[in-house]
Every structure is written in structure tokens, then in C-alpha cells.
Amino acid sequence: MAEKEISQAVISRLPRYFRYLGELKDEGVERISSQDLSVLMHVTASQIRQDFNNFGGFGQQGYGYNVEYLYTEIGKILGLDHTHNLIIIGAGNLGQALANYMNFERRGFVFEGIFDQNPALYGKQIRNLVVQPMENLREFVTAHNIDIAVLCIPKTAAVAVADDLVKCGIKAFWNFAHVDLNVPESVEVENVHLSDSLIKLSYNLNANHHEA
């Protein structure tokens, strides 16, 4: 892969390419042109070529792209060629829903544990996980080589919990708490604001479908 800085806009499109290519592969499609891919994805063919050129191109003039090869290479770029071990902090409705969603494991994201501070939830089984107390966290993270923590807790607790998890060796956070985490630059954070996404939908609904 090229040693240059890749823009976040390009990176944000890669999972979508990966998803569409996976579907094409499952359908038995062996190769596809940038033009045909652009029709499927509603991204211009030139944008697709520019995006892929950031990583060396992948295609052949007059042939297009080998679907399985491109799917595999984008998977490697996205770090999906190896397994990631995750824990969920917060066994409320959202934490339980994520633990029950099996598609993550198909992509190599394996939930190893789920934790909460509510004693009423201790021992509750959610699919193949059992809710554990927060006191077990440090030992569990070390023993199971956890690299990603999913935060499904109120924002009042999230910052302190994140600090503790960084000390335990957590390298990345998938953060559903509505708060910015004060973590070192070496620690990756992906913030997920569900209400922001819904409000964006509201804006588009209002802007594009308002009465004249």
C-alpha cells in the first residue's frame, strides 16, 4: 500500500466498496468495470478509479477489476484480513443488540465479553456472552488480547471508563456515548451519534420534500 496520506473521504467509501464487492462475489460475478460499479454504487467511475489509485489501482485497461481480488485487497486495507477482539461496555438495550448482531463476526469482529456496573445484570447471558462486573475488566482485557472497546454507556461515565481502558491496553474505541473522549493520539476513536444521523435524515426530508 502507498505510504501517502489517504483522505478520510476515501477511507469512508472503502467499507461501501467492500460491501458491494462482497455481494458481487457471492453472486458469482468475476469481473466488473468501473463504469458498471459506478451504476451500482451511484459513485462516478472517475471517482472510483481515483479512490483505487490511492492504493495502486487494482484494475487492468480493457479488463476492469477482478472482483474477488479487489474484494480481498480492500479487505486487507481495511484490516479485515485478521480478527479483532472486542468488548462491550454497557449491557443495556444497545449493548445487548450489538452483542446479538451476528454479522460482525463474519467480518472478523469477535465480541469476547460484555460488562456493566449494574449487579442485576451480572450473569445474564446474551448470545454467547455473560455479563460481567466492571471489576473484572482489566484482567479480562489482558487475558483475551482485546484491542477494541465498544462504549454503550452514558456520557457521564464514558470519559473515565475510556481512561481506564487505555491504561489496560485498549487501542481503539467504537463510541456510542455522546461525548468526546480524552484519549492519546495513538488511540483510534470512531464516534457513532445515532441522533445526529436521524437529524440529518430529518434535514434532508425537510429540504427535499417541503411543500412549495
Long-range contacts (C-beta under 8 A, 24 or more apart in sequence): 1-55, 1-56, 1-77, 2-54, 2-55, 2-56, 4-54, 6-54, 6-55, 10-51, 10-54, 13-43, 13-51, 14-51, 14-74, 14-77, 14-78, 15-78, 16-41, 17-41, 17-48, 17-51, 17-70, 17-74, 18-71, 18-74, 18-75, 18-78, 18-80, 21-67, 21-70, 21-71, 21-74, 22-71, 24-67, 24-71, 25-67, 25-68, 25-71, 29-67, 30-66, 30-67, 30-68, 31-63, 31-64, 31-65, 31-66, 31-67, 32-64, 32-65, 32-67, 33-64, 33-65, 34-59, 34-64, 34-65, 36-64, 37-65, 80-107, 80-108, 81-108, 82-108, 83-108, 83-109, 83-110, 84-108, 84-109, 84-110, 84-147, 84-148, 85-110, 85-112, 85-144, 85-145, 85-146, 85-147, 85-148, 86-110, 86-111, 86-112, 86-146, 86-147, 86-148, 86-149, 86-150, 86-174, 87-111, 87-112, 87-113, 87-114, 87-115, 87-137, 87-140, 87-141, 87-144, 87-146, 87-148, 87-149, 87-150, 88-113, 88-114, 88-115, 88-129, 88-149, 88-150, 88-152, 89-114, 89-115, 89-116, 89-134, 89-137, 89-149, 89-150, 89-151, 89-152, 89-153, 89-161, 89-165, 90-115, 90-116, 90-151, 90-152, 90-153, 91-115, 91-116, 91-118, 91-121, 91-124, 91-126, 91-131, 91-152, 92-116, 92-152, 94-152, 94-176, 95-150, 95-152, 96-126, 98-150, 98-152, 99-126, 99-127, 99-129, 100-126, 100-127, 102-127, 109-148, 111-150, 112-140, 112-144, 112-146, 113-140, 113-144, 113-146, 115-140, 117-157, 134-161, 137-164, 137-165, 137-168, 138-164, 138-168, 141-165, 141-168, 141-169, 141-170, 142-168, 142-169, 146-170, 147-171, 147-172, 148-172, 148-173, 148-174, 149-173, 149-174, 150-174, 150-176, 151-175, 151-176, 151-177, 152-176, 152-177, 153-177, 155-179
